[in-house]
Amino acid sequence: MSFSQDTNLSLSGISDGDLLAASTSEADSLSFSGAELTVNAVPASSSFILKTPTYNNALKITPSGGTATLTFNTANLSSGAATAWTLNASASAVTVAHTVSAASANSWYAIAVDGSAYNSYQTGSNGELAFTYSGGFSASRAFTIAADTTAPTSFSLTSPVNGATLSTGLPTFTWNASTAPDLSYYVLYIDGSLNTNNLTSVSKTLTSSINCGAHTWYVQAVDSAGNSTNSSTFNLTIACGGGSPGSVSVSLPQPRFQTIKPDGTIIYHEDQTSNSSASTNQPSNSNSQTNSSQPPTILPLTKTLKSGQTNQEVKNLQIILNSLGFAIAKQGPGSSGNETNYFGALTREAVKKFQCKHNIICKGNENTTGYGALGPKTRAKLNELGNNQNKASKPPEETSKQPQTQTSPPESAAAVSTIQKQIEDLQNQLLELLNKQLKEMTNPI
């Protein structure tokens, strides 16, 4: 049979007109049993389309390589969108192209087959997504669609091993792959800060050297919907210099500044001031200042931002939201002090909370109403509050104080000349000692 016009399908659980067989749909036959509809043998290269008042393509299937049978229950109809359906086929090798409508446009949805993740797809501006199932039909297949909120699977770091000590500041980092079906990229973090973004392989050799000393590193896996999973954190030490055979290490006493009196008496300057240093060098409570970390300066936002974008302005947005109490994350990437350049699902949710709180918008989505995106009204309010934060965090200007002049003990020209001569003598002694050790190393007895 072929439908020349939209035809109402009367099933229990829904009102007439809530589900229709769309015009141009084809199938051998239809059967009804309460809330369940069975569409028998949709021909190869033909389509059968379920239509609702909300979506022209609530569910459209087009088999290839044989016929397909669709089973749909009205219990799986939510706000005019299909959430689950079952397919069978005339041959195992049949493939079926799908068009499915979902509740939100330009958003990521996960397709599962028989309860296992198949892949994730993004809806277009009309709320539709398209995919082709080619996994085979040795038996009937149960399909579901739901918003993609599942993070990539856990994975582990491999090299350098935890606690490793390396002699180069340009190590190669490697890790095992995540098995997420829609994995998009990896991010390398060193000492808690983003080092390299958008990595598509499971290794990274640094091109900018990291400093000598102790470091930490971990990797984040991110899928197409912005969901992420962090690896565990490994420790790493970069050892620079020292410890090799033949190395020279010389320790000489520090020169002591002195004045030689005409009678030959030597007066060391630190002895002259030792009695007063306890009082002059100890800061009093009234003059001491506590060095406390100041909150970051909040930069104004100038761009329209939405999910999937990566730029410095996204980081500024995350800093403002975190400072205003709309936390991107409690810890790790996106948390206060660990803001990133990527506008993902966590950033979108924080923007939504801010918009609702300040009565800007509280329904719809990024593309229909701007809910979850940074548009002009949201940007203006954030800049206003961010500017207030800057003013509140600015330390008060210090009262002008007259500089206190400190006088050093008087020294004659002869005393200065004596000190310079002592420094030259120490330098010459050091050079002689170095040359002696170098000769012993190059001409061993």
C-alpha positions, 0 to 999 in steps of 0.5 A: 500500500502507498499513502497519497495523504497523511493518514491518522493512526488510531492507537490506544494511549494517544488522541486521534491526530497525534500519530499519522502515516505521512503521505508517500509512505509505503508498506505491504500492510499495517496491523494494530494491537492496542498501543502497538503498530506494526508496519510490515515489509517496507520495500527496499529504497522506499520509505515509511514515515511516522508523522506527529503534529510537532514533527513531519519526520518523527521517525522515517525508515528507508531500507536497502538490500531488502525489506524492513518491518517496523514496530512502534508503541505509543508509550514511546512517543514523548512530546511528539518525538519517538524515543524507541522503536524495533526493526526486523529485516528480510535479510541479515545484510539489510541496512536501514537509513533513519531520520529521527526528530528530537526535542532540541535542535543543534544538540547531541543525542545518543543512539543505542541498539539492544541497549548498547551505545551505537553512536552519537549524532547532532540534530540540525536546526529543525531538530532532526538527525540522520544515521544508517544502521548497518549492524546486521539483522540476525534478529530484531533490533531495539533502537532508543534515542536519548540526550547524550550525557554519557561521558567517554569510558575510563582509560589509563596513562602509560608513559612516562610511568607514575613517579618517573624521573627523566633527563629531558624537558621534552618528554613524550606522553602516551595513554590508552584510548577511550572506547567512546563511540563518539570520542572527539579529542584528548586534552593534555594537562601539565601541573593542572593547566591545559598544555595541548588541546584537540589531540586526536592521537594517544601520544604527545611529544612536547615541543616547548620544554618544561622546567626542571623539578617535580610535575604532574600530568593527566589527560582528558577525553572529550566526546562530541557532546562535550562530555569528558572523562579524566585519567588518573594523575601521574607524577613526573620529575625532570632532572637537569644537570649534576650527578654525571661522572667528571662533573665539577662542584666547587663551594667557596666561602662567601666574601665578608665585607670589611674595613681595615684600620690604619693600625691593621685592625679588621672590622667586619661590617656584619659585626658592626650591625649585628646588635641592631639587626634584631630590631631593624630587620624584624618587621613590626606588626604595623609595617608588615603586609600579608601577601594574599592572592587577589581574584583574577581581573575579569575581562569584558565579554564581546562575542556571542558564544555557544556550545562547541566553540573554542576560544579565549573568550570562553575562558573569560566567560567561565571565569566570570561565571565561577566568580559569580557563584555559577560554577562550571565544575567543582573541581578539575577542568572548568573549576575556579582557577582551571578554566578552559577555552572550550564551551561544552555542556558544563558551560552551557548549563552554568549559562542557563542557571545564570539566565534563569536567575537574572530573568533573562530566559529560562526555556527553549534552547540555544538556537530557538530562544538563546537559552544556554548561549551567550547572547547580547542580553546575557553578555551585558548582564555578565559584564555589568556584574563582572565589572562590579566584581573588579571594583570590589576586589581592587585593593584600597590605595595605600596612604602615601608614605615618606620614604625612610632613608637608610644610611650605611656605615661610612666607608673610605675609598681605601676600604672600597678598594680593599673589598674589590681586591678581595673579590678579585682574589677569590675569583682568581682562586676559583679559576685556578681550582677549576683549571686544576680539576679539569687538568686532572680529569683530562690527564689522569695519572 
